Amino acid sequence: MAAESPPQKGPIVKALEEFTTCDVSDALCKLGQPHGGFLPGLTMWSPQRQDGPAKIVGPAYTVKYVPLDYPAPKHPTHYIDSVPKDAVVFVSCPPGTPNAVYGGLMSMRAQVRGAVGSVIDGRFRDLQEQRELGYPIFARGVGTAPPAPLLKVAGVDVPLRVQSRQDDEDSTVVRPGDYVVADLNGVVVLPAELAERALPLMRKQVDADDCMAVEIKKGMGFSEASRLFRGLKDNFQVVSRRNVQVAVQSEAITLACPPGVIRTDLSESGTREALHQKIGISIAARGHATSDRENLIRGSRHRRERQRQNLGRPSIAEHCCVARGPRLVSRSLTRRLPEDKSKVVDSIFNRIGKLSRIPASTMDACLVMCGSAPTFTALFSPVMVDGAVASGLNRKHAESMVSRSLSSTVAVLESGRRLAEIRKYVCANPGCAIGDDPSFELVWCEGFHSRGYS
């Protein structure tokens, strides 16, 4: 008797229909699946041979063929009569089997049952019949002989190990209900437990690639476009306050809130411990003294010195970037960044540098650097646009607002004016950000060694 059938077409399947197998693999690689769920050797045979727009998406309905002498009873009924609507029939057989394990009548019955297509981890037959049905078939090859002389069905709706990796400890296992996506690029299996985590990654990747395509057509280099649209967006997550678990998992933490809020956040159990050894980026609100912000984020100077002697590190964040107006400012760290965190800082600095025209040669992981709120806006502009759209704003309108919020600040940065001139110009021309004028944060620039502006 077959186990409970996989779920019928639902929101995840509908969402997956928008993406290609490559999009699915990209997301799975980011989730720690080194092969991206790809099943090598399986290609499209019907409705056409590796041509046309045919694509199938659905939960796997698995069928396992084994040798006749395999110590398991033959399945009592024919599996094809139990195919669920909107499922993908996934048939497996022993590696190297010369006989076909699937034929034209199987597709006819599956089509009547409402299946979206079949994936055969082996050979199939009746190719012309399959094409006349217009039924999608993905398989390793074609055969002529039936399976009965060699094989029997021993399991339906059971986990299957893909035959191309039988001896590989990391071989792909297809489980009932896993999502199968197949198109001209091949066949990919998305584990059901990863689907909800993978879908947002696919959307981000597709959006980033669309932006890259636009800029590449305009003449931008691939590396530059990749850095701008792929490099940072995948690594940022916008979360609510007091999310200690996210802080523990993060390499860099941005505190985009006034000191009073930071004080409240740090009172949450586990927050201070979570911030140890992290890269902290504070986009602190104006109206508070630098010392107040430093004390809130890193502890008082007296306490820091005492802990530096006793523990060898500051109280909260060993490496803290602090916003100081619409140009990059910096000061030396007490020690070098570890190599892994240096890469994170480099990626942030390079992005800010590109936006603000700061020469890359002046950027150093030994420096604590960050832009003002307008630069912060530029860095996170894709996230800001997405948030505005989620709140009901038209995307083009949201993009226009973000663009206008940056234009005057960028113009100032590119003008070559000195610090005093920039302060006068910016303070006399507010409106550099949506809903506020964070460019006034420039007044907190005093006391910090400025470098890197040309």
GUVEXTI-786470 format. One record per residue (C-alpha): residue in three letters; x, y, z. Coordinates in steps of 0.02 Angstrom, whole numbers. Layout:
N
(pt "ALA"; (X; Y; Z));
...
This chain:
454
(pt "MET"; (0; 0; 0));
(pt "ALA"; (71; 170; -47));
(pt "ALA"; (112; 293; 90));
(pt "GLU"; (21; 458; 102));
(pt "SER"; (36; 553; -62));
(pt "PRO"; (132; 717; -71));
(pt "PRO"; (33; 878; -59));
(pt "GLN"; (-55; 947; -211));
(pt "LYS"; (-11; 1110; -297));
(pt "GLY"; (6; 1246; -167));
(pt "PRO"; (85; 1418; -142));
(pt "ILE"; (264; 1351; -147));
(pt "VAL"; (237; 1266; -316));
(pt "LYS"; (154; 1423; -384));
(pt "ALA"; (300; 1528; -324));
(pt "LEU"; (428; 1408; -399));
(pt "GLU"; (346; 1417; -570));
(pt "GLU"; (420; 1591; -588));
(pt "PHE"; (599; 1530; -574));
(pt "THR"; (718; 1424; -678));
(pt "THR"; (817; 1273; -620));
(pt "CYS"; (970; 1386; -614));
(pt "ASP"; (882; 1503; -494));
(pt "VAL"; (840; 1356; -381));
(pt "SER"; (1018; 1292; -385));
(pt "ASP"; (1089; 1464; -342));
(pt "ALA"; (979; 1472; -188));
(pt "LEU"; (1021; 1294; -133));
(pt "CYS"; (1207; 1329; -149));
(pt "LYS"; (1186; 1476; -32));
(pt "LEU"; (1097; 1360; 89));
(pt "GLY"; (1245; 1241; 94));
(pt "GLN"; (1196; 1119; -43));
(pt "PRO"; (1357; 1108; -147));
(pt "HIS"; (1275; 1030; -301));
(pt "GLY"; (1127; 1149; -294));
(pt "GLY"; (1006; 1003; -302));
(pt "PHE"; (1058; 967; -482));
(pt "LEU"; (1034; 788; -545));
(pt "PRO"; (1165; 763; -683));
(pt "GLY"; (1123; 661; -837));
(pt "LEU"; (936; 695; -839));
(pt "THR"; (881; 794; -992));
(pt "MET"; (721; 836; -1086));
(pt "TRP"; (658; 708; -1214));
(pt "SER"; (475; 760; -1232));
(pt "PRO"; (379; 860; -1290));
(pt "GLN"; (541; 899; -1385));
(pt "ARG"; (722; 848; -1371));
(pt "GLN"; (807; 988; -1273));
(pt "ASP"; (702; 1123; -1355));
(pt "GLY"; (552; 1231; -1319));
(pt "PRO"; (482; 1312; -1162));
(pt "ALA"; (426; 1152; -1075));
(pt "LYS"; (451; 1157; -887));
(pt "ILE"; (383; 1055; -744));
(pt "VAL"; (366; 1101; -561));
(pt "GLY"; (285; 994; -428));
(pt "PRO"; (306; 881; -277));
(pt "ALA"; (391; 715; -309));
(pt "TYR"; (290; 554; -316));
(pt "THR"; (428; 424; -305));
(pt "VAL"; (438; 248; -377));
(pt "LYS"; (580; 128; -338));
(pt "TYR"; (627; -16; -455));
(pt "VAL"; (744; -152; -387));
(pt "PRO"; (814; -317; -457));
(pt "LEU"; (696; -466; -454));
(pt "ASP"; (801; -552; -321));
(pt "TYR"; (799; -402; -206));
(pt "PRO"; (736; -456; -32));
(pt "ALA"; (577; -354; -33));
(pt "PRO"; (402; -395; -96));
(pt "LYS"; (335; -324; -258));
(pt "HIS"; (220; -175; -236));
(pt "PRO"; (42; -246; -237));
(pt "THR"; (-39; -120; -355));
(pt "HIS"; (20; -20; -505));
(pt "TYR"; (96; 144; -448));
(pt "ILE"; (29; 241; -596));
(pt "ASP"; (-150; 225; -532));
(pt "SER"; (-104; 319; -373));
(pt "VAL"; (-17; 470; -449));
(pt "PRO"; (-78; 629; -360));
(pt "LYS"; (-138; 779; -458));
(pt "ASP"; (-1; 908; -496));
(pt "ALA"; (138; 787; -445));
(pt "VAL"; (299; 744; -537));
(pt "VAL"; (319; 556; -562));
(pt "PHE"; (499; 515; -513));
(pt "VAL"; (552; 338; -561));
(pt "SER"; (719; 262; -505));
(pt "CYS"; (806; 100; -555));
(pt "PRO"; (977; 19; -526));
(pt "PRO"; (1124; 102; -617));
(pt "GLY"; (1162; 33; -790));
(pt "THR"; (992; -49; -816));
(pt "PRO"; (973; -75; -1005));
(pt "ASN"; (784; -98; -1002));
(pt "ALA"; (659; 44; -1002));
(pt "VAL"; (562; 68; -841));
(pt "TYR"; (429; 185; -908));
(pt "GLY"; (321; 191; -1066));
(pt "GLY"; (187; 281; -1164));
(pt "LEU"; (38; 206; -1074));
(pt "MET"; (113; 262; -909));
(pt "SER"; (116; 442; -971));
(pt "MET"; (-61; 428; -1037));
(pt "ARG"; (-123; 372; -866));
(pt "ALA"; (-17; 500; -773));
(pt "GLN"; (-84; 638; -885));
(pt "VAL"; (-263; 585; -850));
(pt "ARG"; (-224; 585; -664));
(pt "GLY"; (-161; 764; -677));
(pt "ALA"; (27; 738; -660));
(pt "VAL"; (134; 879; -730));
(pt "GLY"; (273; 769; -799));
(pt "SER"; (391; 623; -764));
(pt "VAL"; (575; 609; -722));
(pt "ILE"; (653; 440; -758));
(pt "ASP"; (817; 403; -671));
(pt "GLY"; (853; 274; -806));
(pt "ARG"; (780; 232; -978));
(pt "PHE"; (605; 253; -1047));
(pt "ARG"; (523; 200; -1212));
(pt "ASP"; (384; 246; -1335));
(pt "LEU"; (463; 413; -1372));
(pt "GLN"; (345; 456; -1516));
(pt "GLU"; (193; 419; -1409));
(pt "GLN"; (261; 531; -1272));
(pt "ARG"; (282; 675; -1393));
(pt "GLU"; (110; 651; -1469));
(pt "LEU"; (38; 666; -1294));
(pt "GLY"; (139; 825; -1267));
(pt "TYR"; (187; 752; -1100));
(pt "PRO"; (352; 812; -1023));
(pt "ILE"; (483; 675; -999));
(pt "PHE"; (656; 699; -925));
(pt "ALA"; (767; 545; -925));
(pt "ARG"; (942; 473; -946));
(pt "GLY"; (905; 386; -1110));
(pt "VAL"; (788; 285; -1219));
(pt "GLY"; (765; 95; -1221));
(pt "THR"; (652; -34; -1303));
(pt "ALA"; (634; -182; -1183));
(pt "PRO"; (510; -178; -1037));
(pt "PRO"; (568; -188; -855));
(pt "ALA"; (480; -351; -807));
(pt "PRO"; (621; -474; -855));
(pt "LEU"; (744; -385; -739));
(pt "LEU"; (656; -276; -612));
(pt "LYS"; (507; -254; -497));
(pt "VAL"; (431; -106; -405));
(pt "ALA"; (474; -123; -220));
(pt "GLY"; (427; 49; -156));
(pt "VAL"; (309; 192; -193));
(pt "ASP"; (321; 359; -103));
(pt "VAL"; (488; 310; -27));
(pt "PRO"; (656; 401; -26));
(pt "LEU"; (762; 370; -182));
(pt "ARG"; (949; 386; -205));
(pt "VAL"; (994; 458; -375));
(pt "GLN"; (1090; 324; -471));
(pt "SER"; (1229; 435; -538));
(pt "ARG"; (1298; 455; -363));
(pt "GLN"; (1266; 285; -285));
(pt "ASP"; (1440; 273; -211));
(pt "ASP"; (1449; 455; -157));
(pt "GLU"; (1420; 492; 26));
(pt "ASP"; (1345; 658; -27));
(pt "SER"; (1231; 579; -158));
(pt "THR"; (1065; 662; -189));
(pt "VAL"; (913; 585; -107));
(pt "VAL"; (741; 624; -175));
(pt "ARG"; (604; 610; -45));
(pt "PRO"; (416; 606; -70));
(pt "GLY"; (353; 785; -72));
(pt "ASP"; (521; 863; -117));
(pt "TYR"; (497; 992; -254));
(pt "VAL"; (557; 941; -428));
(pt "VAL"; (595; 1080; -554));
(pt "ALA"; (647; 1032; -731));
(pt "ASP"; (677; 1133; -888));
(pt "LEU"; (804; 1147; -1031));
(pt "ASN"; (946; 1163; -906));
(pt "GLY"; (907; 996; -823));
(pt "VAL"; (824; 931; -666));
(pt "VAL"; (841; 1004; -490));
(pt "VAL"; (768; 938; -327));
(pt "LEU"; (725; 1063; -191));
(pt "PRO"; (708; 979; -20));
(pt "ALA"; (538; 1021; 52));
(pt "GLU"; (613; 1081; 217));
(pt "LEU"; (720; 1211; 125));
(pt "ALA"; (585; 1280; 9));
(pt "GLU"; (528; 1426; 117));
(pt "ARG"; (708; 1480; 148));
(pt "ALA"; (757; 1461; -35));
(pt "LEU"; (617; 1562; -116));
(pt "PRO"; (670; 1734; -46));
(pt "LEU"; (849; 1698; -102));
(pt "MET"; (788; 1661; -278));
(pt "ARG"; (693; 1826; -284));
(pt "LYS"; (844; 1924; -226));
(pt "GLN"; (957; 1838; -351));
(pt "VAL"; (838; 1866; -497));
(pt "ASP"; (814; 2049; -451));
(pt "ALA"; (1002; 2073; -436));
(pt "ASP"; (1032; 1987; -603));
(pt "ASP"; (900; 2096; -687));
(pt "CYS"; (988; 2252; -622));
(pt "MET"; (1156; 2184; -679));
(pt "ALA"; (1088; 2151; -853));
(pt "VAL"; (1029; 2330; -870));
(pt "GLU"; (1197; 2402; -819));
(pt "ILE"; (1300; 2279; -921));
(pt "LYS"; (1202; 2329; -1077));
(pt "LYS"; (1249; 2509; -1037));
(pt "GLY"; (1433; 2462; -1035));
(pt "MET"; (1469; 2421; -852));
(pt "GLY"; (1595; 2282; -822));
(pt "PHE"; (1534; 2116; -754));
(pt "SER"; (1642; 2124; -597));
(pt "GLU"; (1582; 2298; -555));
(pt "ALA"; (1399; 2254; -584));
(pt "SER"; (1417; 2096; -482));
(pt "ARG"; (1493; 2191; -336));
(pt "LEU"; (1356; 2322; -341));
(pt "PHE"; (1205; 2210; -357));
(pt "ARG"; (1257; 2039; -293));
(pt "GLY"; (1395; 2062; -167));
(pt "LEU"; (1308; 2144; -19));
(pt "LYS"; (1122; 2122; -42));
(pt "ASP"; (1129; 1934; -16));
(pt "ASN"; (1217; 1959; 151));
(pt "PHE"; (1099; 2086; 229));
(pt "GLN"; (946; 2044; 330));
(pt "VAL"; (826; 2174; 400));
(pt "VAL"; (763; 2116; 570));
(pt "SER"; (665; 2189; 713));
(pt "ARG"; (751; 2252; 869));
(pt "ARG"; (809; 2137; 1008));
(pt "ASN"; (842; 1990; 892));
(pt "VAL"; (985; 1913; 990));
(pt "GLN"; (995; 1754; 886));
(pt "VAL"; (1024; 1852; 725));
(pt "ALA"; (1160; 1953; 811));
(pt "VAL"; (1248; 1792; 862));
(pt "GLN"; (1247; 1729; 682));
(pt "SER"; (1299; 1893; 600));
(pt "GLU"; (1473; 1955; 555));
(pt "ALA"; (1423; 2138; 550));
(pt "ILE"; (1283; 2225; 643));
(pt "THR"; (1209; 2394; 598));
(pt "LEU"; (1129; 2494; 738));
(pt "ALA"; (1020; 2615; 639));
(pt "CYS"; (938; 2697; 788));
(pt "PRO"; (965; 2837; 915));
(pt "PRO"; (1069; 2805; 1072));
(pt "GLY"; (915; 2796; 1183));
(pt "VAL"; (854; 2648; 1082));
(pt "ILE"; (1026; 2568; 1085));
(pt "ARG"; (1022; 2580; 1276));
(pt "THR"; (856; 2487; 1277));
(pt "ASP"; (918; 2355; 1156));
(pt "LEU"; (1075; 2323; 1257));
(pt "SER"; (970; 2290; 1410));
(pt "GLU"; (896; 2137; 1325));
(pt "SER"; (967; 1976; 1397));
(pt "GLY"; (1109; 1909; 1290));
(pt "THR"; (1128; 2062; 1177));
(pt "ARG"; (1293; 2125; 1247));
(pt "GLU"; (1369; 1951; 1238));
(pt "ALA"; (1305; 1929; 1060));
(pt "LEU"; (1394; 2089; 1005));
(pt "HIS"; (1566; 2034; 1066));
(pt "GLN"; (1693; 2016; 925));
(pt "LYS"; (1569; 2083; 797));
(pt "ILE"; (1591; 2222; 671));
(pt "GLY"; (1473; 2358; 731));
(pt "ILE"; (1409; 2495; 615));
(pt "SER"; (1315; 2632; 706));
(pt "ILE"; (1210; 2753; 605));
(pt "ALA"; (1167; 2852; 761));
(pt "ALA"; (1037; 2989; 757));
(pt "ARG"; (1094; 3169; 774));
(pt "GLY"; (1073; 3269; 932));
(pt "HIS"; (1184; 3164; 1045));
(pt "ALA"; (1366; 3189; 1087));
(pt "THR"; (1496; 3073; 1014));
(pt "SER"; (1550; 3019; 1188));
(pt "ASP"; (1371; 2968; 1230));
(pt "ARG"; (1361; 2858; 1078));
(pt "GLU"; (1531; 2782; 1109));
(pt "ASN"; (1486; 2744; 1290));
(pt "LEU"; (1322; 2663; 1242));
(pt "ILE"; (1395; 2553; 1107));
(pt "ARG"; (1566; 2513; 1178));
(pt "GLY"; (1554; 2557; 1362));
(pt "SER"; (1633; 2705; 1453));
(pt "ARG"; (1815; 2747; 1417));
(pt "HIS"; (1865; 2701; 1595));
(pt "ARG"; (1774; 2536; 1581));
(pt "ARG"; (1849; 2503; 1409));
(pt "GLU"; (2024; 2533; 1471));
(pt "ARG"; (1996; 2422; 1622));
(pt "GLN"; (1927; 2282; 1514));
(pt "ARG"; (2065; 2306; 1387));
(pt "GLN"; (2189; 2271; 1525));
(pt "ASN"; (2091; 2127; 1600));
(pt "LEU"; (2012; 2045; 1449));
(pt "GLY"; (2105; 2119; 1303));
(pt "ARG"; (1947; 2182; 1216));
(pt "PRO"; (1814; 2318; 1230));
(pt "SER"; (1651; 2286; 1319));
(pt "ILE"; (1534; 2268; 1170));
(pt "ALA"; (1604; 2278; 994));
(pt "GLU"; (1790; 2262; 962));
(pt "HIS"; (1773; 2343; 792));
(pt "CYS"; (1644; 2482; 783));
(pt "CYS"; (1605; 2592; 633));
(pt "VAL"; (1520; 2756; 677));
(pt "ALA"; (1428; 2872; 556));
(pt "ARG"; (1499; 3048; 544));
(pt "GLY"; (1420; 3150; 405));
(pt "PRO"; (1411; 3137; 214));
(pt "ARG"; (1595; 3093; 188));
(pt "LEU"; (1695; 2947; 249));
(pt "VAL"; (1791; 2976; 409));
(pt "SER"; (1903; 2858; 502));
(pt "ARG"; (2017; 2824; 646));
(pt "SER"; (2139; 2685; 683));
(pt "LEU"; (2090; 2527; 772));
(pt "THR"; (2188; 2463; 921));
(pt "ARG"; (2221; 2299; 831));
(pt "ARG"; (2204; 2225; 657));
(pt "LEU"; (2044; 2143; 603));
(pt "PRO"; (2045; 1954; 585));
(pt "GLU"; (2056; 1903; 403));
(pt "ASP"; (1876; 1840; 391));
(pt "LYS"; (1805; 2001; 461));
(pt "SER"; (1924; 2103; 356));
(pt "LYS"; (1838; 2033; 201));
(pt "VAL"; (1669; 2089; 266));
(pt "VAL"; (1733; 2265; 300));
(pt "ASP"; (1819; 2272; 131));
(pt "SER"; (1656; 2230; 42));
(pt "ILE"; (1564; 2367; 136));
(pt "PHE"; (1702; 2495; 106));
(pt "ASN"; (1714; 2454; -78));
(pt "ARG"; (1527; 2478; -100));
(pt "ILE"; (1525; 2642; -7));
(pt "GLY"; (1681; 2696; -100));
(pt "LYS"; (1601; 2663; -267));
(pt "LEU"; (1448; 2763; -221));
(pt "SER"; (1547; 2906; -147));
(pt "ARG"; (1696; 2905; -266));
(pt "ILE"; (1822; 2868; -128));
(pt "PRO"; (1984; 2797; -201));
(pt "ALA"; (2003; 2614; -157));
(pt "SER"; (2186; 2642; -115));
(pt "THR"; (2135; 2742; 39));
(pt "MET"; (2028; 2603; 111));
(pt "ASP"; (2103; 2496; 245));
(pt "ALA"; (2026; 2361; 353));
(pt "CYS"; (2126; 2435; 497));
(pt "LEU"; (2015; 2588; 491));
(pt "VAL"; (1845; 2614; 564));
(pt "MET"; (1744; 2693; 424));
(pt "CYS"; (1565; 2722; 376));
(pt "GLY"; (1466; 2848; 276));
(pt "SER"; (1328; 2961; 336));
(pt "ALA"; (1145; 2916; 332));
(pt "PRO"; (1133; 2965; 146));
(pt "THR"; (1276; 2845; 108));
(pt "PHE"; (1192; 2717; 218));
(pt "THR"; (1035; 2746; 115));
(pt "ALA"; (1132; 2712; -44));
(pt "LEU"; (1205; 2553; 28));
(pt "PHE"; (1036; 2485; 79));
(pt "SER"; (932; 2564; -60));
(pt "PRO"; (868; 2397; -130));
(pt "VAL"; (806; 2348; 42));
(pt "MET"; (727; 2519; 68));
(pt "VAL"; (636; 2508; -99));
(pt "ASP"; (573; 2333; -58));
(pt "GLY"; (511; 2394; 110));
(pt "ALA"; (419; 2540; 32));
(pt "VAL"; (337; 2426; -96));
(pt "ALA"; (286; 2305; 42));
(pt "SER"; (203; 2454; 129));
(pt "GLY"; (97; 2486; -26));
(pt "LEU"; (202; 2613; -123));
(pt "ASN"; (222; 2594; -310));
(pt "ARG"; (397; 2526; -349));
(pt "LYS"; (440; 2661; -476));
(pt "HIS"; (386; 2794; -352));
(pt "ALA"; (490; 2715; -215));
(pt "GLU"; (643; 2704; -327));
(pt "SER"; (620; 2885; -376));
(pt "MET"; (611; 2941; -194));
(pt "VAL"; (769; 2847; -149));
(pt "SER"; (858; 2916; -302));
(pt "ARG"; (810; 3096; -260));
(pt "SER"; (864; 3071; -80));
(pt "LEU"; (1040; 3029; -138));
(pt "SER"; (1067; 3146; -284));
(pt "SER"; (1110; 3307; -192));
(pt "THR"; (1227; 3220; -69));
(pt "VAL"; (1319; 3128; -207));
(pt "ALA"; (1336; 3292; -303));
(pt "VAL"; (1416; 3371; -150));
(pt "LEU"; (1535; 3226; -127));
(pt "GLU"; (1590; 3236; -309));
(pt "SER"; (1609; 3425; -308));
(pt "GLY"; (1781; 3429; -228));
(pt "ARG"; (1728; 3552; -93));
(pt "ARG"; (1822; 3553; 71));
(pt "LEU"; (1747; 3503; 237));
(pt "ALA"; (1691; 3678; 289));
(pt "GLU"; (1612; 3708; 119));
(pt "ILE"; (1521; 3542; 124));
(pt "ARG"; (1452; 3581; 297));
(pt "LYS"; (1388; 3749; 240));
(pt "TYR"; (1316; 3681; 79));
(pt "VAL"; (1229; 3531; 155));
(pt "CYS"; (1160; 3622; 306));
(pt "ALA"; (1091; 3756; 192));
(pt "ASN"; (1011; 3627; 77));
(pt "PRO"; (916; 3500; 180));
(pt "GLY"; (810; 3362; 108));
(pt "CYS"; (948; 3237; 71));
(pt "ALA"; (847; 3094; 143));
(pt "ILE"; (667; 3037; 149));
(pt "GLY"; (576; 3112; 296));
(pt "ASP"; (726; 3190; 385));
(pt "ASP"; (892; 3276; 357));
(pt "PRO"; (1024; 3155; 422));
(pt "SER"; (1157; 3250; 327));
(pt "PHE"; (1161; 3366; 479));
(pt "GLU"; (1258; 3227; 563));
(pt "LEU"; (1408; 3310; 484));
(pt "VAL"; (1425; 3418; 640));
(pt "TRP"; (1486; 3264; 735));
(pt "CYS"; (1637; 3250; 622));
(pt "GLU"; (1753; 3348; 736));
(pt "GLY"; (1889; 3250; 824));
(pt "PHE"; (1903; 3113; 694));
(pt "HIS"; (2047; 3098; 573));
(pt "SER"; (1974; 3115; 399));
(pt "ARG"; (2052; 3031; 249));
(pt "GLY"; (2005; 2961; 81));
(pt "TYR"; (1907; 3107; 12));
(pt "SER"; (1960; 3178; -155));
